[in-house]
Amino acid sequence: MAAIRSKDTKPEVLVRKFLFAKGLRFRVCNNKLPGTPDIVLPKYKTAIFIDGCFWHGHEGCKYYRLPKSNIDFWKSKIETNKTRDIKDTNALANIGWNVIRLWECGIRHKETREAILENLYEHITGNPQTHKSYPTPITTLPLAAEPASSYGFPYRLSLSKSETIQDNVSITFIEQKD
Protein backbone atom coordinates (compact mmCIF):
# COMPACT_ATOMS: atom_id res chain seq x y z
CA MET A 1 0.00 0.00 0.00
CA ALA A 2 3.00 2.32 0.29
CA ALA A 3 3.17 2.49 -3.51
CA ILE A 4 -0.40 3.83 -3.77
CA ARG A 5 -0.39 7.57 -4.45
CA SER A 6 -2.84 9.83 -2.67
CA LYS A 7 -2.34 12.87 -4.90
CA ASP A 8 -1.53 13.60 -8.53
CA THR A 9 -3.42 10.54 -9.69
CA LYS A 10 -4.41 10.32 -13.35
CA PRO A 11 -8.10 11.22 -12.74
CA GLU A 12 -7.05 14.24 -10.63
CA VAL A 13 -4.66 15.47 -13.30
CA LEU A 14 -7.36 15.11 -16.00
CA VAL A 15 -9.82 17.18 -13.97
CA ARG A 16 -7.19 19.81 -13.13
CA LYS A 17 -6.16 20.17 -16.78
CA PHE A 18 -9.79 20.57 -17.83
CA LEU A 19 -10.54 23.20 -15.18
CA PHE A 20 -7.34 25.12 -15.98
CA ALA A 21 -8.15 25.09 -19.70
CA LYS A 22 -11.58 26.56 -18.87
CA GLY A 23 -9.87 29.45 -17.05
CA LEU A 24 -10.50 28.36 -13.47
CA ARG A 25 -7.69 28.73 -10.95
CA PHE A 26 -7.45 26.44 -7.97
CA ARG A 27 -5.33 25.03 -5.18
CA VAL A 28 -4.32 21.39 -4.91
CA CYS A 29 -4.61 19.27 -1.73
CA ASN A 30 -5.40 22.08 0.69
CA ASN A 31 -4.71 20.53 4.10
CA LYS A 32 -6.24 23.52 5.92
CA LEU A 33 -9.74 22.29 5.02
CA PRO A 34 -11.41 19.19 6.48
CA GLY A 35 -10.63 16.08 4.46
CA THR A 36 -7.85 17.72 2.40
CA PRO A 37 -9.83 18.17 -0.84
CA ASP A 38 -8.07 17.21 -4.08
CA ILE A 39 -8.98 20.52 -5.75
CA VAL A 40 -10.05 23.74 -4.02
CA LEU A 41 -11.55 26.70 -5.89
CA PRO A 42 -11.49 29.53 -3.33
CA LYS A 43 -13.27 32.01 -5.64
CA TYR A 44 -16.30 29.72 -5.86
CA LYS A 45 -15.84 28.31 -2.34
CA THR A 46 -15.91 24.82 -3.83
CA ALA A 47 -14.00 21.71 -2.79
CA ILE A 48 -13.67 18.79 -5.20
CA PHE A 49 -12.82 15.23 -4.22
CA ILE A 50 -11.95 12.64 -6.87
CA ASP A 51 -12.70 9.32 -5.19
CA GLY A 52 -11.21 6.04 -6.33
CA CYS A 53 -13.92 3.43 -6.84
CA PHE A 54 -12.07 0.74 -4.88
CA TRP A 55 -10.84 2.87 -1.97
CA HIS A 56 -14.17 4.61 -1.38
CA GLY A 57 -16.49 1.65 -2.03
CA HIS A 58 -18.38 2.68 -5.17
CA GLU A 59 -21.30 0.24 -5.01
CA GLY A 60 -22.33 -1.26 -8.35
CA CYS A 61 -19.08 -0.24 -10.07
CA LYS A 62 -17.01 -2.84 -11.89
CA TYR A 63 -13.83 -1.38 -10.35
CA TYR A 64 -15.03 -1.99 -6.80
CA ARG A 65 -14.41 -5.57 -5.75
CA LEU A 66 -13.23 -6.74 -2.36
CA PRO A 67 -10.01 -8.77 -2.45
CA LYS A 68 -10.38 -12.47 -1.75
CA SER A 69 -7.83 -12.45 1.05
CA ASN A 70 -8.05 -10.59 4.35
CA ILE A 71 -11.71 -9.70 3.70
CA ASP A 72 -12.42 -8.36 7.20
CA PHE A 73 -9.54 -5.87 6.98
CA TRP A 74 -10.65 -4.53 3.60
CA LYS A 75 -14.32 -4.27 4.60
CA SER A 76 -13.33 -2.32 7.69
CA LYS A 77 -10.93 -0.08 5.76
CA ILE A 78 -13.46 0.80 3.06
CA GLU A 79 -16.27 1.40 5.57
CA THR A 80 -13.94 3.69 7.54
CA ASN A 81 -13.19 5.60 4.32
CA LYS A 82 -16.92 5.98 3.57
CA THR A 83 -17.61 7.22 7.10
CA ARG A 84 -14.74 9.69 6.91
CA ASP A 85 -16.00 10.94 3.51
CA ILE A 86 -19.43 11.70 5.00
CA LYS A 87 -17.87 13.41 8.02
CA ASP A 88 -15.59 15.57 5.86
CA THR A 89 -18.40 16.50 3.46
CA ASN A 90 -20.60 17.60 6.37
CA ALA A 91 -17.76 19.54 7.99
CA LEU A 92 -17.08 21.45 4.75
CA ALA A 93 -20.78 22.12 4.18
CA ASN A 94 -21.14 23.43 7.73
CA ILE A 95 -18.47 26.07 7.14
CA GLY A 96 -20.12 27.16 3.89
CA TRP A 97 -18.22 25.25 1.22
CA ASN A 98 -19.78 23.51 -1.79
CA VAL A 99 -18.57 19.93 -1.97
CA ILE A 100 -18.36 17.97 -5.21
CA ARG A 101 -17.38 14.30 -5.29
CA LEU A 102 -16.44 12.64 -8.58
CA TRP A 103 -15.94 8.92 -9.10
CA GLU A 104 -12.84 7.65 -10.82
CA CYS A 105 -14.85 5.44 -13.19
CA GLY A 106 -16.72 8.42 -14.66
CA ILE A 107 -13.48 10.18 -15.54
CA ARG A 108 -11.60 7.09 -16.65
CA HIS A 109 -13.46 6.54 -19.93
CA LYS A 110 -13.44 9.09 -22.74
CA GLU A 111 -17.12 8.44 -23.51
CA THR A 112 -18.31 9.77 -20.16
CA ARG A 113 -15.42 12.08 -19.24
CA GLU A 114 -16.36 15.04 -21.43
CA ALA A 115 -19.99 15.17 -20.31
CA ILE A 116 -19.07 14.80 -16.64
CA LEU A 117 -16.41 17.50 -16.81
CA GLU A 118 -18.73 19.92 -18.66
CA ASN A 119 -21.40 19.35 -16.00
CA LEU A 120 -18.76 19.91 -13.33
CA TYR A 121 -17.77 23.24 -14.89
CA GLU A 122 -21.40 24.35 -15.15
CA HIS A 123 -22.04 23.34 -11.54
CA ILE A 124 -19.02 25.28 -10.30
CA THR A 125 -19.59 28.48 -12.27
CA GLY A 126 -23.38 28.42 -12.40
CA ASN A 127 -23.22 29.33 -16.11
CA PRO A 128 -24.98 26.75 -18.28
CA GLN A 129 -23.39 26.34 -21.70
CA THR A 130 -25.25 27.68 -24.73
CA HIS A 131 -25.23 24.35 -26.57
CA LYS A 132 -28.18 23.15 -24.48
CA SER A 133 -31.51 23.62 -26.24
CA TYR A 134 -33.76 22.64 -23.35
CA PRO A 135 -34.76 24.76 -20.36
CA THR A 136 -33.25 23.69 -17.07
CA PRO A 137 -35.73 23.62 -14.17
CA ILE A 138 -34.86 25.63 -11.10
CA THR A 139 -35.03 23.47 -8.00
CA THR A 140 -33.29 25.77 -5.53
CA LEU A 141 -32.98 29.51 -5.60
CA PRO A 142 -29.83 31.09 -4.18
CA LEU A 143 -30.30 33.94 -1.71
CA ALA A 144 -28.68 37.32 -2.11
CA ALA A 145 -25.08 37.51 -0.96
CA GLU A 146 -25.29 40.97 0.62
CA PRO A 147 -25.73 41.20 4.37
CA ALA A 148 -29.18 42.11 5.64
CA SER A 149 -27.91 45.31 7.24
CA SER A 150 -27.20 46.97 3.86
CA TYR A 151 -30.95 47.13 3.16
CA GLY A 152 -32.10 47.92 6.67
CA PHE A 153 -34.21 44.75 6.83
CA PRO A 154 -33.74 41.22 5.48
CA TYR A 155 -35.24 40.10 2.19
CA ARG A 156 -36.09 36.46 1.82
CA LEU A 157 -37.18 35.03 -1.50
CA SER A 158 -38.55 31.56 -2.08
CA LEU A 159 -39.54 29.57 -5.11
CA SER A 160 -43.30 29.13 -5.00
CA LYS A 161 -43.76 27.16 -8.22
CA SER A 162 -42.21 26.53 -11.59
CA GLU A 163 -44.05 25.34 -14.65
CA THR A 164 -43.50 24.89 -18.38
CA ILE A 165 -46.26 26.41 -20.50
CA GLN A 166 -44.84 25.61 -23.95
CA ASP A 167 -42.00 23.49 -25.27
CA ASN A 168 -39.22 25.99 -24.60
CA VAL A 169 -40.94 28.50 -22.28
CA SER A 170 -40.60 28.05 -18.55
CA ILE A 171 -42.12 30.37 -15.94
CA THR A 172 -40.87 30.58 -12.39
CA PHE A 173 -42.84 32.31 -9.65
CA ILE A 174 -40.87 33.83 -6.80
CA GLU A 175 -42.46 35.22 -3.63
CA GLN A 176 -41.03 37.49 -0.97
CA LYS A 177 -41.31 36.09 2.52
CA ASP A 178 -40.93 37.97 5.78
Secondary structure as the mmCIF struct_conf table of DSSP 4:
data_model
#
loop_
_struct_conf.conf_type_id
_struct_conf.id
_struct_conf.beg_label_comp_id
_struct_conf.beg_label_asym_id
_struct_conf.beg_label_seq_id
_struct_conf.end_label_comp_id
_struct_conf.end_label_asym_id
_struct_conf.end_label_seq_id
TURN_TY1_P TURN_TY1_P1 ALA A 2 ALA A 3
BEND BEND1 SER A 6 ASP A 8
HELX_RH_AL_P HELX_RH_AL_P1 LYS A 10 ALA A 21
TURN_TY1_P TURN_TY1_P2 LYS A 22 GLY A 23
STRN STRN1 ARG A 27 VAL A 28
BEND BEND2 CYS A 29 CYS A 29
TURN_TY1_P TURN_TY1_P3 ASN A 31 LYS A 32
BEND BEND3 LEU A 33 LEU A 33
TURN_TY1_P TURN_TY1_P4 PRO A 34 GLY A 35
BEND BEND4 ASP A 38 ASP A 38
STRN STRN2 ILE A 39 LEU A 41
HELX_RH_3T_P HELX_RH_3T_P1 PRO A 42 TYR A 44
TURN_TY1_P TURN_TY1_P5 LYS A 45 LYS A 45
STRN STRN3 THR A 46 ASP A 51
TURN_TY1_P TURN_TY1_P6 CYS A 53 GLY A 57
TURN_TY1_P TURN_TY1_P7 GLU A 59 GLY A 60
TURN_TY1_P TURN_TY1_P8 LYS A 62 TYR A 63
BEND BEND5 LYS A 68 ASN A 70
HELX_RH_AL_P HELX_RH_AL_P2 ILE A 71 ASN A 94
TURN_TY1_P TURN_TY1_P9 ILE A 95 GLY A 96
STRN STRN4 ASN A 98 TRP A 103
HELX_RH_AL_P HELX_RH_AL_P3 GLU A 104 ARG A 108
BEND BEND6 HIS A 109 HIS A 109
HELX_RH_AL_P HELX_RH_AL_P4 LYS A 110 THR A 125
TURN_TY1_P TURN_TY1_P10 THR A 130 HIS A 131
BEND BEND7 TYR A 134 TYR A 134
HELX_LH_PP_P HELX_LH_PP_P1 PRO A 135 ILE A 138
HELX_LH_PP_P HELX_LH_PP_P2 PRO A 142 ALA A 144
BEND BEND8 ALA A 145 GLU A 146
HELX_RH_3T_P HELX_RH_3T_P2 ALA A 148 SER A 150
TURN_TY1_P TURN_TY1_P11 TYR A 151 TYR A 151
BEND BEND9 GLY A 152 PHE A 153
STRN STRN5 ARG A 156 THR A 164
BEND BEND10 GLN A 166 ASN A 168
STRN STRN6 SER A 170 LYS A 177
#
